[in-house]
Amino acid sequence: MKRLWVHVVPYRKEIAIAALESGAEAVVLPDGQSDTVRQFGKIKTVEAHGDIKPGVDVEFIDVAGKEDENRAAAVPAQRIVVLRMLDWTIIPIENLLARRGKNIMVQVETSEQAKLMVEILEKGVDGVVLKTRDVNEIKRCAEIIQGIREKIDLVAATVTVARQLGMGDRACLDTCTQMTLGEGMLVGNTATGFFLVHSESIDNPYVASRPFRVNAGAVHAYTLTPGGKTKYLADLKAGDEVMLVDYHGKSQIAYLGRNKIEKRPMMLVEAEAEGQRMSLVLQNAETIRLVRPDGQAVSVTTIKPGDKVLGHIEKAGRHFGMKVDETLIER
């Protein structure tokens, strides 16, 4: 997800509050102002005594020529670089994206500049620092930044197995976001193949819809999370980031409110896509659904070999949830 910081130097209360209410990640403050801002709500602060310290965690660099570009490229990779462009030439930013690759932010003054920066060279910079006195500009910029979603490549997988198992522990994930039809989470028995498990956003004669919920599967399964990482369903807890994906592959970040782990009858679904097998153990109930390529939900109790459902294929293996290029066999 792209980052939004708001520049509040000199300090102005209404700008700091607007940043907090717009969902900005951090505010850049005069030294010693962190406690003043924290009384309004929880937000990261960028100052000498803040959560993110200039010269330690972040470097602010004025860019006017090649020498400044080289100085920015030389900053340690783990440290964030904020570029302050003195003439708004795009080339230095493109060069730094190629040379540095990550942890690059740009200071901007308008939402239009922010949009340009996060889309430059398709990938864009990691985020922007907005310097403005206009509260409405903060809101507009936040809408742009938060509207940029990671695109997930989905494939049509052919079901090969759908069979009943015995009892097992399943994880029911209640998020803080209402999902729509065709939207859910990517979940799989292995870290190389995931099914799009539909949210409980469909009305049922017996149970009211719960559009904030995904009955995701057995506790051992992985779910794909923001940034291309994975987490075990059993490890998820309130406050964790999860990734919601719709049938077009558009994703958004949501936050978990509750993980209900209960013993339920289970079933196994296996499928193939692009020559790769994928599988998932799910609760055996009519309200548990996968997603067809046209976005329609299909209950796992009616699914059969030959049916097409949406999935996602990963080529790399995983180590502690991170992609690793290695030989890895999971069955």
C-alpha positions in Angstrom: 0.0 0.0 0.0 1.2 3.5 -0.8 2.2 5.7 2.1 0.8 9.2 2.9 2.6 11.5 5.3 1.5 15.1 5.9 4.0 17.9 6.5 2.9 20.0 9.5 5.8 22.4 9.8 5.1 25.0 11.2 2.6 23.2 13.5 -1.0 23.7 12.7 -3.6 21.9 14.8 -6.3 21.7 12.0 -3.8 20.2 9.5 -2.6 17.5 12.1 -6.2 16.6 12.8 -7.1 16.4 9.1 -4.1 14.1 8.6 -5.3 11.8 11.4 -8.9 11.8 10.2 -7.9 11.1 6.6 -5.9 8.0 7.6 -2.4 9.3 6.9 0.4 7.0 8.2 2.4 9.8 9.7 2.8 13.6 10.2 6.1 15.5 9.9 6.4 17.8 12.9 8.6 20.4 14.5 10.8 18.8 17.1 9.1 18.1 20.4 5.5 18.2 19.0 4.7 14.5 19.0 2.9 14.5 22.4 0.7 17.4 21.2 -0.5 15.4 18.2 -0.9 12.1 20.0 -3.6 13.6 22.3 -5.9 13.7 19.2 -5.4 10.1 18.2 -2.8 7.4 17.3 -0.6 8.4 14.4 3.1 8.0 13.7 5.2 11.2 14.1 8.3 12.2 12.1 10.7 14.4 14.2 13.8 14.1 16.4 11.8 12.6 19.3 9.1 10.9 17.2 8.4 7.4 16.0 10.4 8.0 12.7 13.6 10.0 13.3 15.2 12.1 10.6 18.8 11.1 10.0 18.1 7.6 11.5 15.0 6.2 9.9 14.5 8.8 7.1 16.5 11.3 5.0 15.0 14.4 3.5 17.0 15.4 0.4 16.6 18.5 -1.8 17.1 17.4 -5.5 18.3 20.0 -7.9 20.9 18.0 -10.0 22.8 14.8 -10.5 24.9 15.2 -7.4 21.8 15.3 -5.2 20.4 12.2 -7.1 23.7 10.3 -6.3 23.4 11.3 -2.6 19.9 10.0 -2.4 20.9 6.7 -4.1 23.7 6.3 -1.6 21.4 6.3 1.5 21.2 2.9 3.1 18.5 0.8 1.5 16.5 0.2 4.8 16.2 4.0 5.3 13.4 6.0 3.7 14.4 8.8 1.4 12.1 11.7 1.0 12.9 13.7 -2.2 12.1 17.4 -2.3 12.2 18.3 -6.0 13.3 21.8 -6.5 12.3 22.0 -10.2 9.9 19.1 -10.5 11.8 17.2 -13.2 10.6 13.6 -13.5 13.9 12.1 -14.7 15.7 12.1 -11.3 12.8 10.2 -9.7 12.7 7.7 -12.5 16.5 7.2 -12.2 16.2 6.7 -8.4 13.4 4.2 -8.9 15.7 2.2 -11.2 18.8 2.5 -8.9 17.2 2.2 -5.5 13.9 0.4 -6.1 12.2 1.0 -2.8 11.9 3.3 0.3 11.4 6.3 -1.9 8.9 9.0 -1.1 8.4 12.5 -2.7 7.3 15.7 -1.1 4.3 17.1 -3.0 2.0 20.1 -2.7 -1.2 18.9 -4.5 -3.2 15.7 -5.0 -2.4 15.9 -8.7 1.3 15.8 -8.0 0.7 12.9 -5.6 -1.2 10.9 -8.3 1.7 11.5 -10.8 4.3 10.3 -8.3 2.6 7.1 -7.2 2.0 6.1 -10.9 5.4 7.1 -12.3 6.9 4.2 -14.3 3.7 2.2 -13.5 5.2 1.1 -10.2 5.4 4.6 -8.6 7.2 5.8 -5.6 6.4 4.2 -2.2 4.4 7.3 -1.0 4.2 11.0 -0.7 4.7 13.7 1.9 2.0 16.3 1.3 2.8 19.9 2.2 -0.3 22.0 2.2 -2.4 24.4 4.3 -5.6 23.1 2.7 -7.5 20.6 4.7 -9.6 19.5 1.7 -6.4 18.8 -0.3 -5.4 16.4 2.4 -8.7 14.6 2.0 -8.3 14.5 -1.8 -4.8 13.2 -1.6 -5.8 10.5 0.9 -8.5 9.3 -1.5 -6.0 9.0 -4.3 -3.4 7.1 -2.2 -5.9 4.8 -0.5 -7.6 4.1 -3.9 -4.5 2.6 -5.3 -4.9 -1.2 -4.9 -2.5 -4.0 -5.5 -3.6 -6.0 -8.6 -3.6 -9.8 -8.1 -3.3 -12.1 -11.1 -6.2 -14.6 -10.9 -6.5 -17.8 -12.9 -9.4 -20.1 -13.8 -8.7 -23.4 -12.0 -10.4 -26.6 -12.9 -11.8 -28.6 -9.9 -10.4 -32.1 -9.7 -11.5 -33.3 -6.3 -14.3 -32.3 -3.9 -14.8 -34.7 -1.1 -16.0 -34.9 2.5 -13.6 -35.2 5.4 -14.2 -35.5 9.2 -14.1 -32.9 11.9 -11.4 -30.2 12.1 -10.7 -26.7 13.4 -11.7 -23.9 11.0 -11.0 -20.2 11.1 -13.8 -17.7 10.5 -12.3 -14.2 9.8 -14.5 -11.2 10.8 -13.0 -8.1 9.3 -13.8 -4.4 9.8 -14.9 -4.0 6.2 -18.1 -4.9 4.4 -17.4 -6.9 1.3 -19.5 -7.1 -1.9 -20.5 -9.9 -4.2 -17.5 -11.6 -5.9 -15.1 -10.5 -3.1 -13.3 -12.5 -0.5 -9.8 -13.7 0.5 -7.1 -15.9 -1.2 -6.6 -19.0 0.9 -4.7 -22.3 0.2 -3.3 -25.4 1.8 0.1 -24.5 0.3 1.9 -21.2 -0.4 1.9 -21.8 -4.2 -1.9 -22.1 -4.8 -4.8 -20.1 -3.4 -8.6 -20.2 -3.9 -10.7 -17.1 -3.8 -13.0 -17.9 -0.9 -16.1 -15.8 -1.1 -17.3 -13.5 1.7 -20.6 -14.3 3.5 -22.3 -11.4 1.7 -25.1 -13.6 0.2 -28.5 -13.8 1.8 -29.6 -17.2 2.9 -33.1 -18.4 4.1 -31.5 -19.8 7.3 -28.7 -17.4 8.2 -28.4 -13.6 7.8 -25.6 -12.4 5.6 -22.4 -11.3 7.2 -20.6 -9.3 4.5 -17.7 -8.6 6.8 -16.9 -12.3 7.2 -14.9 -14.9 5.3 -15.2 -18.5 6.6 -11.7 -19.1 5.3 -10.8 -22.7 5.9 -8.8 -25.0 8.2 -6.4 -23.4 10.7 -3.3 -24.7 8.9 -4.1 -22.9 5.7 -2.3 -19.8 4.4 -3.9 -16.6 3.4 -2.2 -14.1 1.1 -1.7 -10.8 2.9 -0.6 -7.3 1.7 2.8 -7.0 0.2 2.8 -10.6 -1.1 3.3 -12.2 2.3 1.3 -15.1 3.7 0.0 -15.9 7.2 -1.4 -19.0 8.8 -5.1 -18.6 9.5 -4.5 -19.8 13.1 -2.0 -16.9 13.6 -4.4 -14.1 12.6 -5.7 -11.9 15.4 -7.6 -8.7 16.0 -5.9 -5.7 14.4 -3.9 -7.7 11.8 -3.9 -6.6 8.2 -5.6 -8.9 5.7 -6.1 -8.6 2.0 -9.5 -8.6 0.3 -9.6 -9.5 -3.4 -12.5 -9.3 -5.9 -13.0 -11.4 -9.0 -11.3 -8.8 -11.1 -8.1 -9.2 -9.0 -8.5 -5.8 -7.3 -7.4 -5.9 -3.7 -7.8 -3.7 -0.7 -6.4 -3.8 2.8 -8.8 -4.6 5.7 -8.2 -5.1 9.4 -9.3 -8.2 11.3 -11.7 -7.7 14.2 -12.0 -11.3 15.3 -10.8 -14.8 14.4 -13.3 -17.4 15.4 -11.8 -20.9 15.5 -14.3 -23.7 16.0 -14.6 -27.4 15.4 -16.7 -28.1 12.3 -17.2 -30.8 9.6 -14.6 -30.3 6.8 -14.1 -31.0 3.2 -11.2 -31.0 0.7 -11.3 -29.2 -2.6 -8.5 -29.7 -5.2 -8.0 -28.0 -8.5 -5.4 -27.5 -11.3 -4.4 -24.3 -13.1 -1.5 -23.7 -15.5 -0.2 -27.2 -14.8 -0.1 -26.6 -11.0 -2.1 -28.3 -8.3 -3.9 -26.3 -5.6 -6.0 -27.5 -2.6 -7.8 -26.2 0.4 -9.6 -27.7 3.4 -12.9 -25.8 4.1 -15.9 -26.1 6.3 -18.5 -28.4 4.8 -21.5 -26.1 4.7 -23.7 -24.5 2.1 -22.7 -21.0 3.1 -19.1 -21.6 2.3 -18.4 -20.5 -1.3 -15.7 -20.2 -3.9 -15.9 -17.8 -6.9 -16.5 -18.6 -10.5 -14.6 -16.7 -13.3 -17.7 -14.6 -13.9 -17.7 -13.4 -10.2 -20.6 -15.6 -9.2 -20.3 -17.5 -5.9 -20.6 -21.3 -5.9 -21.2 -23.3 -2.7 -18.6 -25.9 -1.8 -21.4 -28.4 -1.1 -22.4 -28.3 -4.8 -19.0 -28.0 -6.4 -17.9 -31.0 -8.5 -14.9 -32.0 -10.7 -14.8 -30.1 -13.9 -16.1 -26.9 -12.4 -14.1 -23.7 -12.9 -13.2 -21.5 -9.9 -10.9 -18.6 -9.4 -7.5 -19.0 -7.9 -4.0 -17.5 -7.7 -0.7 -19.2 -8.5 2.6 -18.3 -6.8 5.9 -19.7 -8.3 8.3 -19.0 -5.3 8.4 -20.9 -2.0 8.0 -19.3 1.4 10.1 -18.9 4.5 8.3 -17.3 7.5 5.7 -15.9 5.1 8.2 -14.3 2.7 8.8 -15.3 -0.9 12.0 -17.3 -1.4 13.3 -18.7 -4.8 14.0 -22.2 -3.7 13.0 -25.8 -4.5 10.0 -26.5 -2.3 7.5 -29.4 -2.5 4.1 -29.2 -0.6 1.4 -31.7 -1.0 
